[in-house]
Amino acid sequence: MPAPLRYKVSLPEGAVVRQTCELSSPIIRLVPLDEIVDIKAKCYSNHPASHCIPRFRLADGSGWVSERLNREPPEDVPVLALQSALEPTDLDDGPNGSGGGGGGDVE
């Protein structure tokens, strides 16, 4: 299993956490600027079809955040900044090692 990745929210407005990978899914919460989030999976939204957005699943399983804003360049600024890779055991929840994952592994 690839190592989970640790990111810091770099967008001043914070990072919107949605229920699924799709941008049309309900908003769960907002992660504030400079907060650290751990990521265990990556996917791409199906919409908008002309501009699929890279999305990251939070390691605690609470939802998905965008890597970049859903805007045309140069306004598609990063939402998250990579901080480090974690050891796979850093996020284990116990003997089963579920770590709140799901979805595909981080590439």
Order of alpha helices (4+ residues) and beta strands (2+ residues): beta-beta-beta-beta-beta-beta-beta
